[in-house]
Amino acid sequence: MPSAPHDLATFLVEAKRRTYAGLDDDATVAAPLLAGSKQLEHRAPPYAYRDIYFGMGFFVGQETVSRDDRVIWSMSYSGGARADIADQSTLLEIYKFLRQALLGVSVEEPYRGPRLFEQSGMTYRNEVEGTLDRFHGIETIARHDGALLYELRYSGGLLR
């Protein structure tokens, strides 16, 4: 089993903070590889990060990290707001909170956000198993009264 380069986790944290978590769609590439997708990128040679996703209320996507133009790590994800949450302002509020939580990504677990983040009457939870080599997890956002607003599942690891 290959082990992750020690600087891969550091690069992932930087890339995530400089794309969706920190900049939202302002980090979107003007001409994405896949029509209809949002594509966010960050480069710090020898690494390059790319996040491509489709949808908003419910979305699916994939993050990849290349080293010297060869993809070495990937994570796929899918999820979103509860299906009955349809109004734009509530969706934007949930995703604004999500981006705040995702800014708390750590080098120890550089997949999504921290294990727990609370702010603005909402609670973000992230349960993850595994290591950078191979992992899977689930993140949720609930109101403080316990009502679930959002759920996402993710998995990935080093390619071999």
Short mmCIF file of the C-alpha atoms (twelve columns), coordinates in Angstrom:
data_MODEL
# 
_entry.id   MODEL 
# 
loop_
_atom_site.group_PDB 
_atom_site.id 
_atom_site.type_symbol 
_atom_site.label_atom_id 
_atom_site.label_alt_id 
_atom_site.label_comp_id 
_atom_site.label_asym_id 
_atom_site.label_seq_id 
_atom_site.Cartn_x 
_atom_site.Cartn_y 
_atom_site.Cartn_z 
_atom_site.pdbx_PDB_model_num 
ATOM 1   C CA . MET A 1   0.000   0.000  0.000   1 
ATOM 2   C CA . PRO A 2   1.522   3.352  -0.966  1 
ATOM 3   C CA . SER A 3   1.717   5.943  1.739   1 
ATOM 4   C CA . ALA A 4   0.728   9.562  1.172   1 
ATOM 5   C CA . PRO A 5   3.522   12.070 0.608   1 
ATOM 6   C CA . HIS A 6   3.814   14.038 3.853   1 
ATOM 7   C CA . ASP A 7   3.058   17.311 2.107   1 
ATOM 8   C CA . LEU A 8   -0.124  16.064 0.349   1 
ATOM 9   C CA . ALA A 9   -2.350  16.766 3.383   1 
ATOM 10  C CA . THR A 10  -0.896  20.276 3.717   1 
ATOM 11  C CA . PHE A 11  -1.547  20.942 0.021   1 
ATOM 12  C CA . LEU A 12  -5.130  19.624 0.288   1 
ATOM 13  C CA . VAL A 13  -5.924  21.967 3.183   1 
ATOM 14  C CA . GLU A 14  -4.528  24.936 1.251   1 
ATOM 15  C CA . ALA A 15  -6.414  23.955 -1.933  1 
ATOM 16  C CA . LYS A 16  -9.738  23.507 -0.159  1 
ATOM 17  C CA . ARG A 17  -9.424  26.837 1.668   1 
ATOM 18  C CA . ARG A 18  -8.577  28.610 -1.617  1 
ATOM 19  C CA . THR A 19  -11.445 27.147 -3.636  1 
ATOM 20  C CA . TYR A 20  -15.037 26.419 -2.527  1 
ATOM 21  C CA . ALA A 21  -14.630 26.933 1.243   1 
ATOM 22  C CA . GLY A 22  -12.922 30.302 0.916   1 
ATOM 23  C CA . LEU A 23  -14.120 31.657 -2.411  1 
ATOM 24  C CA . ASP A 24  -17.387 29.808 -3.213  1 
ATOM 25  C CA . ASP A 25  -18.056 30.008 -6.960  1 
ATOM 26  C CA . ASP A 26  -15.538 32.857 -7.366  1 
ATOM 27  C CA . ALA A 27  -12.930 30.090 -7.744  1 
ATOM 28  C CA . THR A 28  -14.820 28.556 -10.697 1 
ATOM 29  C CA . VAL A 29  -12.935 28.037 -13.960 1 
ATOM 30  C CA . ALA A 30  -14.557 29.950 -16.844 1 
ATOM 31  C CA . ALA A 31  -14.598 26.978 -19.252 1 
ATOM 32  C CA . PRO A 32  -15.045 23.732 -17.261 1 
ATOM 33  C CA . LEU A 33  -13.981 20.398 -18.794 1 
ATOM 34  C CA . LEU A 34  -17.529 19.022 -18.442 1 
ATOM 35  C CA . ALA A 35  -20.450 21.084 -19.757 1 
ATOM 36  C CA . GLY A 36  -22.847 22.155 -17.015 1 
ATOM 37  C CA . SER A 37  -20.358 21.568 -14.199 1 
ATOM 38  C CA . LYS A 38  -18.663 23.875 -11.732 1 
ATOM 39  C CA . GLN A 39  -14.894 23.401 -11.798 1 
ATOM 40  C CA . LEU A 40  -12.558 24.831 -9.164  1 
ATOM 41  C CA . GLU A 41  -8.766  24.592 -9.313  1 
ATOM 42  C CA . HIS A 42  -5.694  25.377 -7.250  1 
ATOM 43  C CA . ARG A 43  -2.044  24.814 -8.168  1 
ATOM 44  C CA . ALA A 44  1.119   24.748 -6.066  1 
ATOM 45  C CA . PRO A 45  3.707   22.741 -8.028  1 
ATOM 46  C CA . PRO A 46  4.265   19.856 -8.059  1 
ATOM 47  C CA . TYR A 47  0.587   19.542 -7.053  1 
ATOM 48  C CA . ALA A 48  -2.610  20.542 -8.833  1 
ATOM 49  C CA . TYR A 49  -6.102  20.277 -7.306  1 
ATOM 50  C CA . ARG A 50  -9.349  20.096 -9.274  1 
ATOM 51  C CA . ASP A 51  -12.908 19.884 -7.927  1 
ATOM 52  C CA . ILE A 52  -15.690 19.266 -10.465 1 
ATOM 53  C CA . TYR A 53  -19.326 19.058 -9.389  1 
ATOM 54  C CA . PHE A 54  -22.866 19.176 -10.772 1 
ATOM 55  C CA . GLY A 55  -26.014 20.467 -9.075  1 
ATOM 56  C CA . MET A 56  -26.799 22.621 -6.057  1 
ATOM 57  C CA . GLY A 57  -29.712 21.474 -3.895  1 
ATOM 58  C CA . PHE A 58  -28.432 17.924 -4.460  1 
ATOM 59  C CA . PHE A 59  -24.976 17.663 -5.994  1 
ATOM 60  C CA . VAL A 60  -22.316 15.127 -6.948  1 
ATOM 61  C CA . GLY A 61  -18.649 15.731 -7.543  1 
ATOM 62  C CA . GLN A 62  -15.071 14.575 -7.525  1 
ATOM 63  C CA . GLU A 63  -11.856 16.127 -6.289  1 
ATOM 64  C CA . THR A 64  -8.501  15.053 -7.727  1 
ATOM 65  C CA . VAL A 65  -4.914  15.883 -6.856  1 
ATOM 66  C CA . SER A 66  -2.219  15.480 -9.487  1 
ATOM 67  C CA . ARG A 67  1.508   15.397 -8.846  1 
ATOM 68  C CA . ASP A 68  3.634   16.174 -11.908 1 
ATOM 69  C CA . ASP A 69  0.513   15.799 -14.124 1 
ATOM 70  C CA . ARG A 70  -0.420  12.306 -12.801 1 
ATOM 71  C CA . VAL A 71  -3.555  11.941 -10.631 1 
ATOM 72  C CA . ILE A 72  -2.450  10.420 -7.320  1 
ATOM 73  C CA . TRP A 73  -5.427  11.053 -5.009  1 
ATOM 74  C CA . SER A 74  -9.172  11.412 -5.431  1 
ATOM 75  C CA . MET A 75  -12.341 11.861 -3.407  1 
ATOM 76  C CA . SER A 76  -15.901 11.531 -4.671  1 
ATOM 77  C CA . TYR A 77  -18.906 12.994 -2.893  1 
ATOM 78  C CA . SER A 78  -22.668 13.395 -3.170  1 
ATOM 79  C CA . GLY A 79  -25.312 15.026 -1.058  1 
ATOM 80  C CA . GLY A 80  -27.072 18.252 -0.381  1 
ATOM 81  C CA . ALA A 81  -29.954 19.931 1.347   1 
ATOM 82  C CA . ARG A 82  -33.121 18.047 2.270   1 
ATOM 83  C CA . ALA A 83  -35.384 17.627 -0.774  1 
ATOM 84  C CA . ASP A 84  -38.173 19.696 0.806   1 
ATOM 85  C CA . ILE A 85  -35.857 22.713 1.201   1 
ATOM 86  C CA . ALA A 86  -36.504 24.506 -2.054  1 
ATOM 87  C CA . ASP A 87  -36.271 28.228 -1.397  1 
ATOM 88  C CA . GLN A 88  -33.076 29.861 -2.582  1 
ATOM 89  C CA . SER A 89  -32.454 31.933 0.566   1 
ATOM 90  C CA . THR A 90  -32.500 28.859 2.843   1 
ATOM 91  C CA . LEU A 91  -30.192 26.964 0.470   1 
ATOM 92  C CA . LEU A 92  -27.784 29.903 0.390   1 
ATOM 93  C CA . GLU A 93  -27.834 30.131 4.200   1 
ATOM 94  C CA . ILE A 94  -27.052 26.401 4.548   1 
ATOM 95  C CA . TYR A 95  -24.200 26.554 2.021   1 
ATOM 96  C CA . LYS A 96  -22.765 29.729 3.546   1 
ATOM 97  C CA . PHE A 97  -22.651 27.891 6.890   1 
ATOM 98  C CA . LEU A 98  -21.144 24.836 5.156   1 
ATOM 99  C CA . ARG A 99  -18.319 26.947 3.695   1 
ATOM 100 C CA . GLN A 100 -17.580 28.334 7.179   1 
ATOM 101 C CA . ALA A 101 -17.356 24.767 8.514   1 
ATOM 102 C CA . LEU A 102 -15.179 23.642 5.597   1 
ATOM 103 C CA . LEU A 103 -12.667 26.407 6.347   1 
ATOM 104 C CA . GLY A 104 -11.910 24.366 9.489   1 
ATOM 105 C CA . VAL A 105 -10.417 21.507 7.434   1 
ATOM 106 C CA . SER A 106 -7.300  20.114 9.153   1 
ATOM 107 C CA . VAL A 107 -4.037  18.511 8.060   1 
ATOM 108 C CA . GLU A 108 -4.909  15.540 10.313  1 
ATOM 109 C CA . GLU A 109 -8.193  14.929 8.425   1 
ATOM 110 C CA . PRO A 110 -8.008  16.894 5.137   1 
ATOM 111 C CA . TYR A 111 -11.238 15.565 3.616   1 
ATOM 112 C CA . ARG A 112 -14.063 17.963 4.510   1 
ATOM 113 C CA . GLY A 113 -14.566 20.057 7.674   1 
ATOM 114 C CA . PRO A 114 -13.809 19.506 11.364  1 
ATOM 115 C CA . ARG A 115 -15.555 16.834 13.446  1 
ATOM 116 C CA . LEU A 116 -17.840 19.503 14.966  1 
ATOM 117 C CA . PHE A 117 -18.622 23.142 14.146  1 
ATOM 118 C CA . GLU A 118 -21.437 25.222 15.636  1 
ATOM 119 C CA . GLN A 119 -22.523 28.722 14.623  1 
ATOM 120 C CA . SER A 120 -25.645 30.703 13.650  1 
ATOM 121 C CA . GLY A 121 -28.079 28.205 15.177  1 
ATOM 122 C CA . MET A 122 -26.655 25.301 13.140  1 
ATOM 123 C CA . THR A 123 -24.403 22.338 13.897  1 
ATOM 124 C CA . TYR A 124 -22.021 20.709 11.387  1 
ATOM 125 C CA . ARG A 125 -20.839 17.167 12.149  1 
ATOM 126 C CA . ASN A 126 -18.276 15.155 10.203  1 
ATOM 127 C CA . GLU A 127 -17.757 11.449 10.909  1 
ATOM 128 C CA . VAL A 128 -14.815 9.950  9.022   1 
ATOM 129 C CA . GLU A 129 -13.005 6.615  9.086   1 
ATOM 130 C CA . GLY A 130 -9.651  5.748  7.548   1 
ATOM 131 C CA . THR A 131 -6.573  7.665  6.531   1 
ATOM 132 C CA . LEU A 132 -5.549  9.765  3.540   1 
ATOM 133 C CA . ASP A 133 -4.690  6.468  1.787   1 
ATOM 134 C CA . ARG A 134 -8.317  5.209  1.986   1 
ATOM 135 C CA . PHE A 135 -11.228 6.829  3.811   1 
ATOM 136 C CA . HIS A 136 -14.985 7.414  3.854   1 
ATOM 137 C CA . GLY A 137 -17.243 9.718  5.794   1 
ATOM 138 C CA . ILE A 138 -20.523 11.504 6.217   1 
ATOM 139 C CA . GLU A 139 -21.170 15.138 7.088   1 
ATOM 140 C CA . THR A 140 -24.442 16.623 8.284   1 
ATOM 141 C CA . ILE A 141 -25.844 20.020 9.117   1 
ATOM 142 C CA . ALA A 142 -28.730 20.301 11.560  1 
ATOM 143 C CA . ARG A 143 -30.503 23.143 13.293  1 
ATOM 144 C CA . HIS A 144 -29.890 23.330 17.038  1 
ATOM 145 C CA . ASP A 145 -33.357 21.802 17.551  1 
ATOM 146 C CA . GLY A 146 -32.047 18.672 15.801  1 
ATOM 147 C CA . ALA A 147 -33.831 19.088 12.445  1 
ATOM 148 C CA . LEU A 148 -31.565 17.739 9.685   1 
ATOM 149 C CA . LEU A 149 -30.947 20.281 6.911   1 
ATOM 150 C CA . TYR A 150 -28.139 18.723 4.844   1 
ATOM 151 C CA . GLU A 151 -26.221 15.459 4.429   1 
ATOM 152 C CA . LEU A 152 -23.230 14.479 2.278   1 
ATOM 153 C CA . ARG A 153 -21.296 11.200 1.897   1 
ATOM 154 C CA . TYR A 154 -17.734 11.035 0.643   1 
ATOM 155 C CA . SER A 155 -14.952 8.522  0.046   1 
ATOM 156 C CA . GLY A 156 -11.569 8.346  -1.571  1 
ATOM 157 C CA . GLY A 157 -7.854  7.766  -1.188  1 
ATOM 158 C CA . LEU A 158 -4.521  7.338  -2.914  1 
ATOM 159 C CA . LEU A 159 -4.704  5.821  -6.379  1 
ATOM 160 C CA . ARG A 160 -2.497  2.863  -7.169  1 
# 
